[in-house]
């Protein structure tokens, strides 16, 4: 491993970048589709939850390692640096939704937390095996709640 990475911290940073870039690429594809913001939120929610189901170790790593060991990521991974591609795609989704007046104009961090808190919460619940139904059975309900929380009064 040390032939490729200078330290375990460098490996950890690479793993975070790699895993979030998978989600960023999926969201980028969705962002380029000529569909409503609501449809994009539904597709992204389904893709995210599908990723949780198919690769739980990636989401588990993010929730258990990245978020709870911030000191490991202090050098060169501050803020959103290691997850910037993903954050950028969420920002594009929110900006385009606001430009079309489908979503309200709002502070980015509040909107981002609304989306990721909801999705991260379901990833956590799935990992803890406390859900009554199959994870993907919640997809439309979760997406609807995210959309309702972000939509403008005109939508």
DSSP file (Angstrom, degrees, kcal/mol; ACC not computed):
  #  RESIDUE AA STRUCTURE BP1 BP2  ACC     N-H-->O    O-->H-N    N-H-->O    O-->H-N    TCO  KAPPA ALPHA  PHI   PSI    X-CA   Y-CA   Z-CA
    1    1 A X    >>        0   0    0      0, 0.0     4,-2.2     0, 0.0     3,-1.6   0.000 360.0 360.0 360.0 -37.8    0.0    0.0    0.0
    2    2 A X  T 34  +     0   0    0      1,-0.3     6,-0.0     2,-0.2     0, 0.0   0.591 360.0  69.3 -72.8  -7.3    2.8    2.4    0.8
    3    3 A X  T 34 S+     0   0    0      1,-0.1    -1,-0.3     3,-0.0     3,-0.1   0.783 114.6  27.9 -70.2 -27.5    4.0    2.1   -2.8
    4    4 A X  T <4 S+     0   0    0     -3,-1.6     2,-0.4     1,-0.2    -2,-0.2   0.720 126.6  39.9-104.9 -29.4    0.9    4.0   -3.8
    5    5 A X     <  -     0   0    0     -4,-2.2    -1,-0.2     1,-0.1     3,-0.1  -0.980  64.4-143.8-130.0 136.7    0.1    6.1   -0.7
    6    6 A X  S    S-     0   0    0     -2,-0.4     2,-0.3     1,-0.1    -1,-0.1   0.761  83.4  -7.3 -69.1 -25.2    2.5    7.9    1.6
    7    7 A X  S  > S-     0   0    0     -6,-0.1     4,-1.8     1,-0.1     5,-0.1  -0.963  74.0 -96.6-160.3 170.5    0.4    7.2    4.7
    8    8 A X  H  > S+     0   0    0     -2,-0.3     4,-2.3     1,-0.2     5,-0.1   0.810 123.0  58.5 -66.9 -28.0   -2.9    5.7    5.9
    9    9 A X  H  > S+     0   0    0      2,-0.2     4,-2.3     1,-0.2    -1,-0.2   0.901 104.6  49.5 -66.3 -40.1   -4.2    9.2    6.0
   10   10 A X  H  > S+     0   0    0      2,-0.2     4,-2.2     1,-0.2    -2,-0.2   0.888 111.0  49.7 -65.4 -38.9   -3.5    9.6    2.3
   11   11 A X  H  X S+     0   0    0     -4,-1.8     4,-2.4     2,-0.2    -2,-0.2   0.913 109.8  51.4 -63.3 -43.3   -5.3    6.3    1.6
   12   12 A X  H  X S+     0   0    0     -4,-2.3     4,-1.9     2,-0.2    -2,-0.2   0.901 110.3  48.8 -61.4 -41.9   -8.2    7.5    3.7
   13   13 A X  H  X S+     0   0    0     -4,-2.3     4,-2.5     1,-0.2    -1,-0.2   0.910 110.7  50.5 -64.6 -42.6   -8.4   10.8    1.7
   14   14 A X  H  X S+     0   0    0     -4,-2.2     4,-3.0     1,-0.2    -2,-0.2   0.916 108.6  52.5 -61.2 -42.9   -8.2    8.9   -1.6
   15   15 A X  H  X S+     0   0    0     -4,-2.4     4,-2.4     1,-0.2    -1,-0.2   0.889 110.4  47.8 -62.4 -40.2  -11.1    6.6   -0.5
   16   16 A X  H  X S+     0   0    0     -4,-1.9     4,-2.4     2,-0.2     5,-0.3   0.937 114.1  46.2 -66.0 -46.4  -13.3    9.5    0.4
   17   17 A X  H  X S+     0   0    0     -4,-2.5     4,-2.0     1,-0.2    -2,-0.2   0.934 114.3  48.6 -61.0 -45.8  -12.6   11.3   -2.9
   18   18 A X  H  X S+     0   0    0     -4,-3.0     4,-1.2    -5,-0.2    -2,-0.2   0.937 113.7  45.0 -60.7 -48.9  -13.1    8.1   -4.9
   19   19 A X  H  X S+     0   0    0     -4,-2.4     4,-1.2     1,-0.2     3,-0.3   0.895 115.4  45.6 -68.1 -40.4  -16.4    7.2   -3.2
   20   20 A X  H  X S+     0   0    0     -4,-2.4     4,-2.4     1,-0.2    -1,-0.2   0.811 106.9  59.9 -74.3 -26.7  -18.0   10.6   -3.4
   21   21 A X  H  X S+     0   0    0     -4,-2.0     4,-2.3    -5,-0.3    -1,-0.2   0.804  98.2  59.1 -69.6 -26.9  -16.9   11.0   -7.0
   22   22 A X  H  X S+     0   0    0     -4,-1.2     4,-1.6    -3,-0.3    -1,-0.2   0.947 110.7  41.5 -61.0 -48.1  -19.0    8.0   -7.9
   23   23 A X  H  X S+     0   0    0     -4,-1.2     4,-2.6     1,-0.2    -2,-0.2   0.878 111.8  56.4 -66.7 -37.7  -22.0    9.8   -6.6
   24   24 A X  H  X S+     0   0    0     -4,-2.4     4,-2.7     1,-0.2    -2,-0.2   0.908 106.1  50.3 -61.2 -42.2  -20.9   13.0   -8.2
   25   25 A X  H  X S+     0   0    0     -4,-2.3     4,-2.0     2,-0.2    -1,-0.2   0.895 111.0  48.7 -64.6 -40.0  -20.7   11.4  -11.6
   26   26 A X  H  X S+     0   0    0     -4,-1.6     4,-2.0     2,-0.2    -2,-0.2   0.926 114.0  45.8 -65.1 -43.9  -24.2   10.0  -11.2
   27   27 A X  H  X S+     0   0    0     -4,-2.6     4,-3.1     2,-0.2    -2,-0.2   0.873 109.3  55.7 -67.8 -35.9  -25.6   13.4  -10.1
   28   28 A X  H  X S+     0   0    0     -4,-2.7     4,-1.5     2,-0.2    -1,-0.2   0.917 107.6  49.4 -60.3 -43.4  -23.7   15.1  -13.0
   29   29 A X  H  < S+     0   0    0     -4,-2.0     4,-0.4     1,-0.2     3,-0.2   0.920 113.4  46.3 -60.8 -44.4  -25.5   12.8  -15.5
   30   30 A X  H >< S+     0   0    0     -4,-2.0     3,-1.6     1,-0.2    -2,-0.2   0.912 108.0  56.4 -65.2 -42.7  -28.8   13.6  -13.9
   31   31 A X  H 3< S+     0   0    0     -4,-3.1    -1,-0.2     1,-0.3    -2,-0.2   0.805 104.2  54.6 -60.0 -29.1  -28.1   17.3  -13.8
   32   32 A X  T 3< S+     0   0    0     -4,-1.5    -1,-0.3    -3,-0.2    -2,-0.2   0.543  86.6 105.0 -82.9  -6.7  -27.5   17.2  -17.6
   33   33 A X  S <  S-     0   0    0     -3,-1.6     2,-1.5    -4,-0.4     7,-0.1  -0.467  77.6-125.2 -75.3 146.7  -30.9   15.6  -18.3
   34   34 A X  S    S+     0   0    0     -2,-0.1     2,-0.3     0, 0.0    -1,-0.1  -0.549  72.6 109.1 -90.9  70.2  -33.6   17.8  -19.7
   35   35 A X  S    S-     0   0    0     -2,-1.5     5,-0.0    -5,-0.2    -2,-0.0  -0.862  74.7 -78.1-137.4 169.6  -36.2   17.1  -16.9
   36   36 A X     >  -     0   0    0     -2,-0.3     4,-2.0     1,-0.1     5,-0.1  -0.207  38.7-114.4 -68.0 161.7  -37.7   19.0  -14.0
   37   37 A X  H  > S+     0   0    0      1,-0.2     4,-2.6     2,-0.2     5,-0.2   0.869 118.1  57.5 -63.4 -36.5  -35.8   19.6  -10.8
   38   38 A X  H  > S+     0   0    0      1,-0.2     4,-2.2     2,-0.2    -1,-0.2   0.937 106.7  47.6 -59.8 -46.2  -38.3   17.4   -9.0
   39   39 A X  H  > S+     0   0    0      1,-0.2     4,-2.6     2,-0.2    -1,-0.2   0.875 110.3  53.1 -63.0 -37.2  -37.5   14.5  -11.4
   40   40 A X  H  X S+     0   0    0     -4,-2.0     4,-3.0     2,-0.2     5,-0.2   0.914 108.4  49.6 -64.1 -42.4  -33.8   15.1  -10.8
   41   41 A X  H  X S+     0   0    0     -4,-2.6     4,-2.5     2,-0.2    -2,-0.2   0.907 111.8  48.9 -62.9 -41.4  -34.3   14.9   -7.0
   42   42 A X  H  X S+     0   0    0     -4,-2.2     4,-2.1     2,-0.2    -2,-0.2   0.922 114.2  45.3 -64.5 -44.0  -36.3   11.6   -7.5
   43   43 A X  H  X S+     0   0    0     -4,-2.6     4,-2.7     2,-0.2    -2,-0.2   0.924 114.3  48.2 -65.0 -44.5  -33.6   10.1   -9.7
   44   44 A X  H  X S+     0   0    0     -4,-3.0     4,-3.0     2,-0.2     5,-0.2   0.915 110.6  51.3 -63.8 -42.2  -30.8   11.2   -7.5
   45   45 A X  H  X S+     0   0    0     -4,-2.5     4,-2.7    -5,-0.2     5,-0.2   0.929 111.8  47.3 -59.7 -45.2  -32.5    9.9   -4.4
   46   46 A X  H  X S+     0   0    0     -4,-2.1     4,-2.5     1,-0.2    -2,-0.2   0.926 113.6  47.7 -62.5 -44.8  -33.0    6.5   -6.1
   47   47 A X  H  X S+     0   0    0     -4,-2.7     4,-2.3     2,-0.2    -2,-0.2   0.909 112.8  49.0 -63.2 -42.5  -29.4    6.4   -7.3
   48   48 A X  H  X S+     0   0    0     -4,-3.0     4,-2.2     2,-0.2    -2,-0.2   0.949 114.7  43.4 -62.7 -49.2  -28.1    7.4   -3.8
   49   49 A X  H  X S+     0   0    0     -4,-2.7     4,-2.3     1,-0.2    -1,-0.2   0.852 112.2  53.9 -67.7 -33.3  -30.2    4.7   -2.0
   50   50 A X  H  X S+     0   0    0     -4,-2.5     4,-2.8    -5,-0.2     5,-0.3   0.899 108.4  50.3 -64.5 -39.6  -29.3    2.2   -4.7
   51   51 A X  H  X S+     0   0    0     -4,-2.3     4,-2.8     2,-0.2    -2,-0.2   0.893 109.0  51.4 -64.0 -40.4  -25.6    2.9   -4.0
   52   52 A X  H  < S+     0   0    0     -4,-2.2    -2,-0.2     2,-0.2    -1,-0.2   0.920 114.1  44.4 -60.7 -43.6  -26.2    2.4   -0.3
   53   53 A X  H  < S+     0   0    0     -4,-2.3     3,-0.5     1,-0.2    -2,-0.2   0.911 120.9  37.9 -68.6 -43.5  -27.8   -0.9   -1.0
   54   54 A X  H  < S+     0   0    0     -4,-2.8    -2,-0.2     1,-0.2    -3,-0.2   0.803 133.1  22.6 -81.7 -30.3  -25.2   -2.1   -3.5
   55   55 A X    >X  +     0   0    0     -4,-2.8     3,-1.4    -5,-0.3     4,-1.1  -0.483  65.9 159.4-135.0  63.8  -22.1   -0.7   -1.8
   56   56 A X  H 3> S+     0   0    0     -3,-0.5     4,-2.9     1,-0.3     5,-0.2   0.792  71.3  66.8 -60.8 -26.4  -23.0   -0.2    1.8
   57   57 A X  H 3> S+     0   0    0      1,-0.2     4,-2.2     2,-0.2    -1,-0.3   0.821  97.5  53.8 -65.3 -29.4  -19.3   -0.2    2.8
   58   58 A X  H <> S+     0   0    0     -3,-1.4     4,-2.1     2,-0.2    -1,-0.2   0.948 114.1  39.2 -68.9 -48.5  -18.8    3.1    0.9
   59   59 A X  H  X S+     0   0    0     -4,-1.1     4,-3.0     2,-0.2     5,-0.3   0.899 115.2  53.8 -68.2 -39.8  -21.5    4.9    2.7
   60   60 A X  H  X S+     0   0    0     -4,-2.9     4,-3.0     1,-0.2     5,-0.4   0.911 107.9  50.7 -59.6 -42.7  -20.5    3.2    6.0
   61   61 A X  H  X>S+     0   0    0     -4,-2.2     4,-2.6    -5,-0.2     5,-1.5   0.932 112.2  47.1 -60.1 -46.5  -16.9    4.4    5.5
   62   62 A X  I  <>S+     0   0    0     -4,-2.1     5,-2.0     3,-0.2     6,-0.2   0.944 117.9  40.6 -61.7 -48.6  -18.2    8.0    4.9
   63   63 A X  I  <5S+     0   0    0     -4,-3.0    -2,-0.2     3,-0.2    -1,-0.2   0.893 126.7  31.7 -69.1 -40.4  -20.5    8.0    7.9
   64   64 A X  I  <5S+     0   0    0     -4,-3.0    -3,-0.2    -5,-0.3    -2,-0.2   0.808 131.5  25.3 -92.1 -31.2  -18.2    6.2   10.3
   65   65 A X  I  X5S+     0   0    0     -4,-2.6     4,-1.4    -5,-0.4    -3,-0.2   0.897 123.6  39.6 -99.7 -58.1  -14.7    7.2    9.3
   66   66 A X  I  4<S+     0   0    0     -5,-1.5     3,-0.3     1,-0.2    -3,-0.2   0.941 121.8  39.9 -62.3 -50.3  -14.9   10.6    7.5
   67   67 A X  T  4<S+     0   0    0     -5,-2.0     3,-0.3     1,-0.2    -1,-0.2   0.787 122.4  40.5 -73.7 -25.8  -17.4   12.3    9.7
   68   68 A X  T  4 S+     0   0    0     -6,-0.2    -1,-0.2     1,-0.2    -2,-0.2   0.508 114.6  49.6-102.8  -3.0  -16.2   10.9   13.0
   69   69 A X    >X  +     0   0    0     -4,-1.4     3,-1.5    -3,-0.3     4,-0.7  -0.382  59.2 152.4-128.3  55.4  -12.4   11.2   12.4
   70   70 A X  G >4  +     0   0    0     -3,-0.3     3,-0.6     1,-0.3    -1,-0.1   0.768  66.8  67.3 -59.8 -27.4  -12.0   14.8   11.2
   71   71 A X  G >4 S+     0   0    0      1,-0.2     3,-1.1     2,-0.2     4,-0.3   0.838  94.8  57.5 -64.7 -30.3   -8.5   15.0   12.5
   72   72 A X  G <4 S+     0   0    0     -3,-1.5     3,-0.3     1,-0.2    -1,-0.2   0.826 111.9  42.3 -65.0 -31.0   -7.3   12.4    9.9
   73   73 A X  G <X S+     0   0    0     -4,-0.7     4,-0.6    -3,-0.6    -1,-0.2   0.190  82.7 105.1-103.3  15.6   -8.6   14.7    7.2
   74   74 A X  T <4  +     0   0    0     -3,-1.1     2,-0.8     2,-0.1     4,-0.3   0.873  69.4  64.6 -66.7 -38.3   -7.3   18.0    8.6
   75   75 A X  T  4 S-     0   0    0     -4,-0.3    -1,-0.1    -3,-0.3    -4,-0.0  -0.784 126.2 -14.3 -93.6 110.3   -4.5   18.4    6.1
   76   76 A X  T  4 S+     0   0    0     -2,-0.8    -1,-0.2     1,-0.0    -2,-0.1   0.538 126.6  72.0  82.6   6.8   -5.6   18.8    2.5
   77   77 A X     <  +     0   0    0     -4,-0.6     5,-0.4    -3,-0.2    -2,-0.1   0.087  63.1 145.6-138.2  22.2   -9.2   17.7    3.1
   78   78 A X    >   -     0   0    0     -4,-0.3     3,-2.6     2,-0.1     4,-0.2  -0.236  67.3 -19.8 -64.8 151.5  -10.6   20.7    5.0
   79   79 A X  T 3  S-     0   0    0      1,-0.3     3,-0.2     2,-0.1     4,-0.1  -0.268 132.7 -21.1  56.1-123.6  -14.2   21.7    4.5
   80   80 A X  T >  S+     0   0    0      1,-0.2     3,-1.0     2,-0.1     4,-0.3   0.241 101.4 113.8-102.6  12.7  -15.4   20.3    1.3
   81   81 A X  G X  S+     0   0    0     -3,-2.6     3,-0.8     1,-0.3     4,-0.2   0.880  81.1  42.5 -56.0 -43.3  -12.0   19.7   -0.4
   82   82 A X  G 3  S+     0   0    0     -5,-0.4    -1,-0.3    -3,-0.2   -62,-0.2   0.657 125.5  35.0 -78.9 -14.3  -12.3   15.9   -0.5
   83   83 A X  G <> S+     0   0    0     -3,-1.0     4,-2.4     1,-0.1     3,-0.3   0.078  80.1 121.6-123.5  22.4  -15.9   15.9   -1.6
   84   84 A X  H <>  +     0   0    0     -3,-0.8     4,-2.6    -4,-0.3     5,-0.2   0.831  69.8  55.4 -62.5 -37.0  -15.9   19.0   -3.8
   85   85 A X  H  > S+     0   0    0     -4,-0.2     4,-1.7     2,-0.2    -1,-0.2   0.925 112.4  43.9 -62.4 -42.5  -17.1   17.3   -7.0
   86   86 A X  H  > S+     0   0    0     -3,-0.3     4,-2.0     2,-0.2    -2,-0.2   0.937 113.7  49.5 -66.6 -46.8  -20.1   16.0   -5.3
   87   87 A X  H  X S+     0   0    0     -4,-2.4     4,-2.5     1,-0.2    -2,-0.2   0.886 108.6  54.7 -60.5 -39.8  -20.9   19.3   -3.5
   88   88 A X  H  X S+     0   0    0     -4,-2.6     4,-2.4     1,-0.2    -1,-0.2   0.908 107.3  49.6 -60.5 -43.1  -20.5   21.1   -6.8
   89   89 A X  H  X S+     0   0    0     -4,-1.7     4,-2.2     2,-0.2    -1,-0.2   0.884 110.7  49.2 -66.5 -37.9  -23.1   18.9   -8.4
   90   90 A X  H  X S+     0   0    0     -4,-2.0     4,-2.5     2,-0.2    -1,-0.2   0.913 110.6  51.9 -64.4 -41.1  -25.6   19.4   -5.5
   91   91 A X  H  X S+     0   0    0     -4,-2.5     4,-2.9     2,-0.2    -2,-0.2   0.906 108.8  50.1 -60.8 -42.5  -25.0   23.1   -5.9
   92   92 A X  H  X S+     0   0    0     -4,-2.4     4,-2.9     2,-0.2     5,-0.3   0.927 109.9  50.8 -61.8 -45.6  -25.7   23.0   -9.6
   93   93 A X  H  X S+     0   0    0     -4,-2.2     4,-2.0     1,-0.2    -2,-0.2   0.934 114.5  43.3 -56.9 -48.1  -29.0   21.1   -8.9
   94   94 A X  H  X S+     0   0    0     -4,-2.5     4,-2.0     2,-0.2    -2,-0.2   0.902 114.8  49.2 -67.3 -41.9  -30.1   23.7   -6.3
   95   95 A X  H  X S+     0   0    0     -4,-2.9     4,-2.6     2,-0.2    -2,-0.2   0.930 112.3  47.0 -64.2 -45.8  -29.0   26.7   -8.4
   96   96 A X  H  X S+     0   0    0     -4,-2.9     4,-1.9     1,-0.2     6,-0.3   0.894 111.5  52.0 -64.8 -38.4  -30.8   25.4  -11.6
   97   97 A X  H  <>S+     0   0    0     -4,-2.0     6,-2.4    -5,-0.3     5,-1.6   0.882 111.8  46.3 -63.5 -38.2  -33.9   24.7   -9.5
   98   98 A X  H ><5S+     0   0    0     -4,-2.0     3,-1.0     4,-0.2    -2,-0.2   0.878 109.5  54.6 -71.0 -38.4  -33.9   28.2   -8.1
   99   99 A X  H 3<5S+     0   0    0     -4,-2.6    -2,-0.2     1,-0.3    -1,-0.2   0.869 110.8  44.9 -63.9 -36.2  -33.3   29.7  -11.6
  100  100 A X  T 3<5S-     0   0    0     -4,-1.9    -1,-0.3    -5,-0.2    -2,-0.2   0.449 112.8-122.5 -85.7   0.5  -36.3   28.0  -12.9
  101  101 A X  T < 5S+     0   0    0     -3,-1.0    53,-0.3     2,-0.2    -3,-0.2   0.604  84.5 115.0  67.2  14.0  -38.3   29.0   -9.8
  102  102 A X  S   <S+     0   0    0     -5,-1.6    50,-2.3    -6,-0.3     2,-0.3   0.852  78.7  38.2 -77.5 -35.6  -39.0   25.3   -9.1
  103  103 A X  B    S-A  151   0A   0     -6,-2.4    48,-0.3    48,-0.3    -2,-0.2  -0.826  95.8-107.5-109.9 153.8  -37.0   25.5   -5.9
  104  104 A X        -     0   0    0     46,-2.5     2,-0.5    -2,-0.3    -6,-0.1  -0.421  33.5-104.8 -74.6 153.6  -36.8   28.5   -3.5
  105  105 A X        +     0   0    0     -7,-0.1     2,-0.3    -2,-0.1    -1,-0.1  -0.689  62.6 151.5 -70.4 126.0  -33.8   30.8   -3.3
  106  106 A X        -     0   0    0     -2,-0.5     2,-0.1   -12,-0.1    -8,-0.1  -0.978  52.4 -72.3-155.4 166.1  -32.2   29.7    0.0
  107  107 A X     >  -     0   0    0     -2,-0.3     4,-1.9     1,-0.1     3,-0.3  -0.414  43.4-132.9 -63.5 131.9  -28.9   29.5    1.8
  108  108 A X  H  > S+     0   0    0      1,-0.2     4,-3.4     2,-0.2     5,-0.3   0.903 100.3  52.6 -57.0 -48.8  -26.8   26.7    0.3
  109  109 A X  H  > S+     0   0    0      1,-0.2     4,-2.3     2,-0.2    -1,-0.2   0.850 109.2  50.1 -63.3 -34.0  -25.8   25.0    3.5
  110  110 A X  H  > S+     0   0    0     -3,-0.3     4,-1.9     2,-0.2    -1,-0.2   0.937 115.3  42.8 -66.3 -45.8  -29.3   24.7    4.7
  111  111 A X  H  X S+     0   0    0     -4,-1.9     4,-2.1     2,-0.2    -2,-0.2   0.921 114.6  50.1 -66.8 -43.6  -30.5   23.2    1.5
  112  112 A X  H  X S+     0   0    0     -4,-3.4     4,-2.9     1,-0.2     5,-0.3   0.918 111.4  49.2 -60.0 -44.2  -27.5   20.9    1.2
  113  113 A X  H  X S+     0   0    0     -4,-2.3     4,-2.5    -5,-0.3     5,-0.3   0.851 107.0  56.1 -65.1 -34.5  -28.0   19.7    4.8
  114  114 A X  H  X S+     0   0    0     -4,-1.9     4,-1.5     2,-0.2    -1,-0.2   0.948 114.0  39.2 -61.0 -48.4  -31.7   19.0    4.1
  115  115 A X  H  X S+     0   0    0     -4,-2.1     4,-2.4     2,-0.2     5,-0.2   0.970 122.6  39.1 -65.8 -54.8  -30.8   16.7    1.2
  116  116 A X  H  X S+     0   0    0     -4,-2.9     4,-3.0     1,-0.2     5,-0.3   0.815 112.4  56.3 -73.1 -30.2  -27.8   15.0    2.7
  117  117 A X  H  X S+     0   0    0     -4,-2.5     4,-2.1    -5,-0.3    -1,-0.2   0.926 111.3  44.8 -63.6 -43.6  -29.3   14.7    6.2
  118  118 A X  H  X S+     0   0    0     -4,-1.5     4,-1.9    -5,-0.3    -2,-0.2   0.950 118.9  40.8 -64.2 -50.6  -32.2   12.9    4.8
  119  119 A X  H  X S+     0   0    0     -4,-2.4     4,-2.1     1,-0.2    -2,-0.2   0.914 116.5  49.0 -67.8 -42.7  -30.2   10.6    2.6
  120  120 A X  H  X S+     0   0    0     -4,-3.0     4,-2.5     1,-0.2    -1,-0.2   0.875 108.3  55.5 -63.9 -37.2  -27.5   10.0    5.2
  121  121 A X  H  X S+     0   0    0     -4,-2.1     4,-2.7    -5,-0.3    -1,-0.2   0.912 109.1  46.0 -61.6 -43.2  -30.2    9.3    7.8
  122  122 A X  H  X S+     0   0    0     -4,-1.9     4,-2.4     2,-0.2    -1,-0.2   0.866 110.4  53.6 -69.6 -34.6  -31.6    6.5    5.6
  123  123 A X  H  X S+     0   0    0     -4,-2.1     4,-2.3     2,-0.2    -2,-0.2   0.929 111.5  46.5 -61.6 -43.7  -28.2    5.2    4.9
  124  124 A X  H  X S+     0   0    0     -4,-2.5     4,-2.0     2,-0.2    -2,-0.2   0.937 112.4  48.9 -63.2 -47.7  -27.6    5.0    8.6
  125  125 A X  H  <>S+     0   0    0     -4,-2.7     5,-1.9     1,-0.2     6,-0.5   0.877 111.4  50.6 -61.2 -38.1  -31.0    3.3    9.3
  126  126 A X  H ><5S+     0   0    0     -4,-2.4     3,-1.1     1,-0.2    -1,-0.2   0.926 109.6  50.1 -64.4 -44.7  -30.3    0.8    6.6
  127  127 A X  H 3<5S+     0   0    0     -4,-2.3    -2,-0.2     1,-0.3    -1,-0.2   0.825 110.0  50.5 -63.2 -32.0  -26.9    0.0    8.0
  128  128 A X  T 3<5S-     0   0    0     -4,-2.0    -1,-0.3    -5,-0.1    -2,-0.2   0.524 107.9-131.1 -82.9  -5.9  -28.5   -0.5   11.4
  129  129 A X  T < 5 +     0   0    0     -3,-1.1    -3,-0.2    -4,-0.4    -2,-0.1   0.890  68.8 125.3  58.3  45.0  -31.1   -2.8    9.9
  130  130 A X      < +     0   0    0     -5,-1.9     2,-0.2     3,-0.0    -4,-0.1   0.434  33.0 113.9-110.1  -2.1  -34.0   -1.1   11.5
  131  131 A X        -     0   0    0     -6,-0.5     4,-0.1     1,-0.1    -9,-0.0  -0.463  59.4-145.3 -73.6 142.1  -36.1   -0.3    8.4
  132  132 A X  S    S+     0   0    0     -2,-0.2     2,-0.2     2,-0.1    -1,-0.1   0.791  81.6  33.1 -73.6 -29.6  -39.5   -2.0    8.1
  133  133 A X  S    S-     0   0    0      1,-0.1     2,-0.1     2,-0.1    -2,-0.1  -0.659 104.3 -70.1-120.9 174.6  -39.2   -2.3    4.3
  134  134 A X    >   -     0   0    0     -2,-0.2     3,-1.5     1,-0.1     4,-0.4  -0.410  51.0-116.1 -61.6 141.6  -36.5   -2.7    1.7
  135  135 A X  G >  S+     0   0    0      1,-0.3     3,-1.8     2,-0.2     4,-0.3   0.877 113.2  53.0 -52.1 -47.0  -34.4    0.5    1.4
  136  136 A X  G >  S+     0   0    0      1,-0.3     3,-1.1     2,-0.2     4,-0.4   0.703  93.9  72.3 -67.9 -17.7  -35.4    1.3   -2.2
  137  137 A X  G <  S+     0   0    0     -3,-1.5     4,-0.3     1,-0.2    -1,-0.3   0.700  96.8  52.2 -66.9 -17.7  -39.1    1.1   -1.2
  138  138 A X  G <> S+     0   0    0     -3,-1.8     4,-2.8    -4,-0.4     5,-0.3   0.534  82.6  97.1 -90.5  -8.5  -38.5    4.4    0.6
  139  139 A X  H <> S+     0   0    0     -3,-1.1     4,-2.8    -4,-0.3     5,-0.2   0.892  84.4  41.9 -54.0 -53.5  -37.0    6.2   -2.3
  140  140 A X  H  > S+     0   0    0     -4,-0.4     4,-2.5     1,-0.2    -1,-0.2   0.888 116.0  50.1 -64.8 -38.5  -40.1    8.0   -3.7
  141  141 A X  H  > S+     0   0    0     -4,-0.3     4,-2.0     2,-0.2    -1,-0.2   0.919 113.0  45.8 -65.3 -43.8  -41.2    9.0   -0.2
  142  142 A X  H  X S+     0   0    0     -4,-2.8     4,-2.4     2,-0.2    -2,-0.2   0.935 114.0  48.9 -63.8 -46.8  -37.8   10.3    0.8
  143  143 A X  H  X S+     0   0    0     -4,-2.8     4,-2.9    -5,-0.3    -2,-0.2   0.900 109.6  52.3 -61.6 -41.3  -37.5   12.2   -2.6
  144  144 A X  H  X S+     0   0    0     -4,-2.5     4,-2.7    -5,-0.2    -1,-0.2   0.908 110.2  48.3 -61.7 -42.1  -40.9   13.7   -2.1
  145  145 A X  H  X S+     0   0    0     -4,-2.0     4,-1.8     2,-0.2    -2,-0.2   0.897 112.2  48.5 -66.0 -40.2  -40.0   15.0    1.3
  146  146 A X  H  X S+     0   0    0     -4,-2.4     4,-1.3     2,-0.2    -2,-0.2   0.947 113.4  47.7 -63.0 -47.3  -36.8   16.5    0.1
  147  147 A X  H >X S+     0   0    0     -4,-2.9     4,-2.4     1,-0.2     3,-0.6   0.926 110.4  50.7 -61.2 -46.0  -38.6   18.1   -2.8
  148  148 A X  H 3< S+     0   0    0     -4,-2.7    -1,-0.2     1,-0.2    -2,-0.2   0.871 109.1  52.5 -60.0 -36.6  -41.3   19.5   -0.6
  149  149 A X  H 3< S+     0   0    0     -4,-1.8    -1,-0.2    -5,-0.2    -2,-0.2   0.786 120.5  32.5 -69.5 -26.9  -38.7   21.0    1.8
  150  150 A X  H << S+     0   0    0     -4,-1.3   -46,-2.5    -3,-0.6    -2,-0.2   0.640  91.9 108.8-104.7 -18.2  -36.9   22.8   -1.1
  151  151 A X  B  <  -A  103   0A   0     -4,-2.4   -48,-0.3   -48,-0.3   -49,-0.1  -0.178  66.6-116.9 -69.8 155.0  -39.7   23.7   -3.6
  152  152 A X    >   -     0   0    0    -50,-2.3     3,-0.9   -51,-0.2    -1,-0.1  -0.380  26.2-110.7 -81.3 165.9  -40.8   27.2   -4.1
  153  153 A X  T 3  S+     0   0    0      1,-0.2    -1,-0.1     2,-0.1   -51,-0.1   0.727 118.1  59.0 -68.2 -20.2  -44.3   28.3   -3.4
  154  154 A X  T 3         0   0    0    -53,-0.3    -1,-0.2     1,-0.2   -52,-0.1   0.673 360.0 360.0 -81.3 -18.5  -44.9   28.7   -7.1
  155  155 A X    <         0   0    0     -3,-0.9    -1,-0.2   -53,-0.2    -2,-0.1   0.482 360.0 360.0 -80.7 360.0  -44.1   25.0   -7.9
